[in-house]
Every structure is written in structure tokens, then in C-alpha cells.
Amino acid sequence: MPSDALMHGMNRIHRMLQRVSGGRLGWSIAGMPVLELTTTGRKSGARRTSLLTSPLQTDGGYVIVASRGGDERHPAWFLNLRDEPRVDVRLDRHAPRAATARIATPEERADWWPRITSRYANYAGYQRRTDREIPLVLVTLDA
């Protein structure tokens, strides 16, 4: 499973690509929009930012997958938003916006998961690597 150092390193490289390209690159990966999600640390209270893909968009917002590459542990950003659902989201080169995140209901996950994995098989592979059910999160921009 990916180490914390690898996850942080990938995030740094992604940010560098965005910076070097003047924001023209790095806001889409494999046809998925990239979200810059800022959560509040559940222990530290510090603001934490992660770049995440959204394999499914609904009328209500952006669905993100708390896969952590199939690790047995949930990603820190997921634990943070589970405890504090008020987040900030930046899309493309736009200014960050306030948003609310919530974990998908079992019914929503049952609908969304096959739609996601039929288009992006890597997520199905991540699920096979772990015994935990990989959560889906809906991020809705505030009005």
C-alpha cells in the first residue's frame, strides 16, 4: 500500500505541475476533474489540503473516493471531514469555495460504486486490496 511519504510526494508533484503550467495543467486526470479539498485536522485543528479526483458528478455535487490506493486505513482527509464536514473546495483555477462533505448513504454507494468502477477500473482494484469498504463522499458547494 502507498506510504504516507509517497502520497505526500505525489501531491507535491501534482502541485508543481499546476504551478509550472500556470494552472493550465493538473485540473483533470483521466477525464476526471481534480478538486483541491481543504479540511480541518481532527486532532490539530490545522487546515489540510489534498488534491483529489472526482470520478462521478451528480446534480448535488462531486463524488470523491476515500480509497488511499486500497490501503487498510482511511485517508486522513476522510477522517477529517467525517469529524468536520465544513470544507473548502477549489475547482480548476477558480477561487476556493465553502462546501459541505458527507459520506454517501449505503443506497447512494450501491448506485454510485458500479458507475464509478465501470468507467475507472482502478477503484475496483483498490477495493479488492482491502477488507474495508471504501467510502464515497459527496462534496456539495455551499450557495
VEXMAR-310433 format. One record per residue (C-alpha): residue number from 1; x negated, y, z. Coordinates in steps of 0.2 Angstrom, whole numbers, plus 5000, padded with zeros to 4 digits. Layout:
BEGIN
> i|px|py|pz
> NUM|X|Y|Z
...
//
This chain:
BEGIN
> i|px|py|pz
> 1|5000|5000|5000
> 2|4994|5018|4997
> 3|4984|5025|5011
> 4|4988|5042|5018
> 5|4972|5049|5010
> 6|4977|5043|4993
> 7|4994|5050|4995
> 8|4987|5067|5000
> 9|4974|5066|4986
> 10|4987|5063|4973
> 11|4997|5078|4980
> 12|4981|5089|4979
> 13|4978|5084|4961
> 14|4996|5087|4956
> 15|4995|5104|4964
> 16|4978|5108|4955
> 17|4986|5103|4938
> 18|5000|5115|4942
> 19|4988|5129|4947
> 20|4976|5127|4932
> 21|4990|5127|4919
> 22|4998|5142|4927
> 23|5013|5132|4932
> 24|5017|5126|4914
> 25|5012|5108|4918
> 26|5017|5097|4933
> 27|5035|5101|4935
> 28|5041|5085|4926
> 29|5034|5067|4927
> 30|5040|5053|4916
> 31|5056|5063|4912
> 32|5060|5066|4930
> 33|5060|5084|4937
> 34|5047|5087|4951
> 35|5053|5095|4967
> 36|5042|5104|4979
> 37|5050|5099|4996
> 38|5046|5108|5012
> 39|5051|5100|5028
> 40|5049|5104|5046
> 41|5037|5092|5055
> 42|5047|5082|5068
> 43|5033|5082|5081
> 44|5023|5098|5076
> 45|5036|5110|5070
> 46|5024|5114|5056
> 47|5030|5117|5038
> 48|5025|5102|5027
> 49|5026|5102|5008
> 50|5027|5087|4996
> 51|5029|5086|4978
> 52|5042|5073|4974
> 53|5051|5067|4958
> 54|5070|5066|4956
> 55|5075|5051|4946
> 56|5093|5055|4947
> 57|5103|5071|4947
> 58|5121|5072|4952
> 59|5134|5086|4952
> 60|5129|5088|4971
> 61|5110|5090|4969
> 62|5094|5080|4967
> 63|5091|5062|4972
> 64|5074|5058|4979
> 65|5067|5041|4983
> 66|5058|5038|5000
> 67|5048|5024|4993
> 68|5030|5028|4998
> 69|5024|5016|4985
> 70|5033|5001|4993
> 71|5024|5003|5010
> 72|5032|4996|5025
> 73|5033|5014|5033
> 74|5044|5028|5028
> 75|5036|5043|5021
> 76|5033|5057|5033
> 77|5044|5069|5023
> 78|5058|5057|5025
> 79|5056|5056|5044
> 80|5055|5075|5045
> 81|5071|5078|5035
> 82|5080|5064|5044
> 83|5077|5074|5060
> 84|5079|5091|5052
> 85|5089|5092|5036
> 86|5087|5110|5033
> 87|5073|5110|5020
> 88|5066|5122|5006
> 89|5065|5116|4988
> 90|5056|5124|4973
> 91|5060|5118|4956
> 92|5049|5122|4941
> 93|5041|5139|4943
> 94|5056|5147|4952
> 95|5055|5153|4970
> 96|5059|5141|4984
> 97|5077|5140|4989
> 98|5085|5134|5005
> 99|5093|5117|5004
> 100|5101|5103|5014
> 101|5095|5085|5013
> 102|5105|5070|5019
> 103|5102|5051|5017
> 104|5113|5043|5005
> 105|5128|5033|5012
> 106|5127|5014|5008
> 107|5141|5016|4995
> 108|5130|5030|4986
> 109|5115|5020|4987
> 110|5124|5005|4980
> 111|5129|5016|4965
> 112|5113|5026|4963
> 113|5100|5012|4965
> 114|5104|5002|4950
> 115|5105|5018|4939
> 116|5088|5023|4945
> 117|5079|5006|4944
> 118|5086|5003|4926
> 119|5078|5018|4920
> 120|5062|5018|4931
> 121|5057|5000|4935
> 122|5043|5006|4946
> 123|5055|5009|4960
> 124|5062|4991|4959
> 125|5044|4985|4961
> 126|5042|4996|4976
> 127|5057|4988|4984
> 128|5050|4971|4981
> 129|5034|4975|4990
> 130|5043|4979|5007
> 131|5056|4972|5018
> 132|5063|4989|5022
> 133|5077|4996|5012
> 134|5070|5011|5003
> 135|5081|5025|5007
> 136|5088|5038|4994
> 137|5090|5056|4999
> 138|5102|5069|4991
> 139|5095|5086|4992
> 140|5108|5100|4989
> 141|5103|5118|4986
> 142|5112|5130|4998
> 143|5124|5143|4990
//
